[in-house]
Amino acid sequence: MLAELIGEYAGLLSMRSVSFYKTELGEIGIVEENGMETNILFAGADVPEEAVVRETPWIQETSGQFRRYFAGKLHTFNIPHSPSGTEFLLRVWKELQAIPYGESGAYRQVAEHAGKARASRAEMPATVTQSHYSSPVTGL
């Protein structure tokens, strides 16, 4: 019996899961694979085709951290994550994460810190918008 449960649990770990929640930002989808958050989906984002809609312990923890964040009780997320994207997009997400709680940053500053100081006014908003449709928690 224990071996069957372990095998079933191991099978769950190798799947990509998504669950949806209502938040102050609207409905979000939390995507998890192998015990790590891979994306936060916002309105307009495509759900990964291979994702199974279900709530896992990792997704529950991430959802709980979002609730505490919006209640003002959490200022830094502590969620294992495995973001994916272009090299520049990953740098943008890292820079967005460095913006302190309650503050904002200008596109130009984020672009400079991400190593692309000459990113156009059109390119940075598009990059940040892309990062917010399907963002790792680090991008929030």
C-alpha positions in Angstrom: 0.0 0.0 0.0 2.8 2.5 0.9 4.7 1.7 -2.3 1.5 2.5 -4.3 1.1 5.8 -2.6 4.7 6.7 -3.1 4.4 5.8 -6.8 1.2 7.8 -7.1 2.8 10.8 -5.4 5.9 10.6 -7.6 3.6 10.6 -10.6 2.0 13.8 -9.4 5.3 15.5 -9.0 6.2 15.1 -12.6 3.0 16.8 -13.9 2.4 20.4 -14.6 -0.5 21.6 -12.5 -2.5 24.9 -12.5 -5.2 26.2 -10.1 -7.1 29.5 -10.3 -7.8 32.0 -7.6 -9.6 35.4 -7.3 -7.2 38.1 -6.0 -7.0 41.9 -5.8 -5.4 41.7 -9.2 -8.3 39.7 -10.7 -8.2 36.0 -11.3 -4.8 34.4 -11.5 -3.6 31.0 -12.3 -0.7 29.5 -10.4 1.3 27.0 -12.4 3.5 24.4 -10.7 5.8 21.7 -12.0 7.9 19.3 -9.9 7.3 21.3 -6.7 8.3 24.6 -8.2 6.2 27.6 -9.4 6.8 28.2 -13.1 4.3 30.9 -13.9 1.6 33.1 -12.5 -1.0 33.6 -15.2 -3.0 36.8 -15.4 -6.0 37.6 -17.6 -5.1 37.1 -21.2 -2.4 34.5 -20.6 -2.5 31.1 -22.2 -2.7 28.1 -19.9 0.0 25.6 -20.8 -1.6 22.8 -22.8 -0.1 20.1 -20.7 -1.2 21.6 -17.4 -3.8 19.6 -15.4 -6.2 21.8 -13.4 -5.8 20.8 -9.8 -4.6 22.2 -6.5 -1.3 20.8 -5.2 0.4 21.5 -1.8 2.8 23.9 -3.6 0.0 25.8 -5.3 -1.9 26.0 -1.9 1.2 27.5 -0.3 1.7 30.0 -3.2 -2.0 31.0 -2.9 -1.6 31.5 0.8 1.4 33.7 0.3 -0.6 35.8 -2.2 -3.4 36.2 0.4 -0.9 37.3 3.1 0.8 39.7 0.6 -2.4 41.4 -0.3 -3.4 41.6 3.4 -0.1 43.4 4.0 1.2 40.6 6.2 3.9 39.4 3.8 6.4 41.6 1.9 8.7 39.0 0.3 7.6 35.8 -1.3 9.3 32.6 -0.3 8.3 30.2 -3.1 10.5 27.7 -4.9 10.3 28.8 -8.6 11.7 27.9 -11.9 11.1 30.7 -14.3 11.5 30.4 -18.1 11.8 33.0 -20.8 14.3 34.9 -22.9 17.6 35.9 -21.2 16.4 39.6 -21.2 13.0 38.7 -19.8 14.6 36.7 -17.0 16.8 39.7 -16.2 13.7 42.0 -16.2 12.0 39.7 -13.8 15.0 39.7 -11.5 15.1 43.5 -11.6 11.3 43.7 -10.9 11.9 41.5 -7.9 14.5 43.9 -6.6 12.0 46.8 -6.4 11.2 47.1 -2.7 7.7 46.4 -1.3 5.4 49.4 -1.9 7.7 51.1 -4.4 7.7 51.3 -8.2 10.4 51.6 -10.8 10.6 53.3 -14.2 10.9 51.3 -17.4 14.2 53.0 -18.1 15.7 52.0 -14.7 14.6 48.4 -15.1 16.0 48.3 -18.6 19.3 49.8 -17.5 19.6 47.4 -14.6 18.7 44.5 -16.9 21.6 45.4 -19.2 19.7 46.9 -22.0 19.8 50.6 -21.3 18.6 51.5 -24.8 15.5 49.4 -24.7 12.9 51.5 -26.5 9.8 52.9 -24.8 7.8 50.3 -26.8 10.1 47.4 -26.0 10.1 47.7 -22.3 6.4 48.1 -21.7 5.9 45.1 -24.1 8.5 43.1 -22.1 7.0 44.0 -18.7 3.5 43.3 -20.0 4.6 39.9 -21.3 6.2 39.3 -17.9 3.0 40.2 -16.1 0.7 38.0 -18.3 2.7 35.0 -17.4 5.1 35.8 -14.7 7.1 33.9 -12.2 6.5 35.2 -8.7 9.9 36.8 -8.9 8.3 39.3 -11.3 5.7 40.5 -8.9 
